[in-house]
Amino acid sequence: MNVSDKVTLRSTLSQPVELTRMGLGGAPLGNHFRRTEEPEAQATLQAAFDAGIRYFDTAPFYGFGRSEQRFGEAIARFGRENISLSTKIGRLFEPCPPDEVVTYNFLDIPNERVVYDYTYDGVMRSHEDSLKRLGVDQIDILLVHDVDIFTHGTREASDARVRELFDDGGYRALEEMKSAGVIKAIGAGLNEWQVCEKLLGLGEFDCFLLAGRYTLLEQEPLDSFLPLCEKRDVGIILGGPYNSGILATGPVEGARYNYGPAPRHVLEHVGKIEDVCKAHGVTLIEAALQFVMSHPAIRTVIPGAVSAAEVEMNVALFSRKLPTALWSDLKSAGLLRPDAPVPE
């Protein structure tokens, strides 16, 4: 399996969108948790392109526009026709005093506040703003961003945002743009498979970007969501294959899980997985990256990176053949679900 292998994402009303088996996720290049200087950011994007990666995902939220701007500068070099591109809707920005800025762990951001807006006008404005920041005429995939409980705090708040999307015209805006050929596919980018499944029951979505919820550590989407996606030919873009870092670093001090410090039970569970990996001469990070690509609903994986070296590492990890006994031993130890598809 190579990062540059081509896959297609079904899209109703238009031609399928072509992706590569690995893409590049844009949150780290919005200065998430650490500041990345401009030359390093562009070197990271260039390394991805040079490695054969042709799918790039970003969002207005990532650095409050910084990630989209950086992607736009790189796309001008790559040629828009040579890549597939996704970004997201749901957040607009307005100026505010410096002491009112909420950073969401992004560094060096402008003095702006997030305004959630999933209405018709909000979706249209977000799309236009993204086109300007990216410097492109078209975005291939437009994703509804973060209508989940993780972002909004409660089920009631999440449900209210979903109602806003459907009752106040946001979903209609996406449908209209796709029907007109302005975008090629619509989906949602979320941290919770349950809300993805709810959306799939409410509208016609071509794909979902599921972040952190189907990994070597977590396989709950096997209960119903992934089988439903497979049945309906809805492609999954898999984000967060390292669960925000712990499946890359292992259970070290300061390891992150789900964007925060890893709790003890997670550290202990990951330590057991890592011990089995070591017994087979396999690193935790390569097992984590290759595992997620085994499910037939998953079209591509988009690990983030903050340097050319990290991109090159991800590419190398992706193609190495791992011993099949690794997966059977993980299942025998109760560390991996028995029904989880694994690499051949």
Secondary structure, 3 states (H helix, E strand, C coil): CCCCCEEEECCCCCCCEEEECECEECCHHHCECCCCCHHHHHHHHHHHHHCCCCEEECCCCCCCCHHHHHHHHHHHHHCHHHCEEEEEECEEEEECCHHHCCCCCECCCCCEEEEECCEHHHHHHHHHHHHHHHCCCCEEEEEEECCCHHHHCCHHHHHHHHHHHHHCEHHHHHHHHHHCCCEEEEEEEECCHHHHHHHHCCCCCCEEEEECCCCCCCCHHHCCHHHHHHHHCCEEEEECCCHHHHHHHCCCCCCEECCEECCHHHHHHHHHHHHHHHHCCCCHHHHHHHHHHHCCCEEEECCECCCHHHHHHHHHHHHCCCCHHHHHHHHHCCCCCCCCCCCC
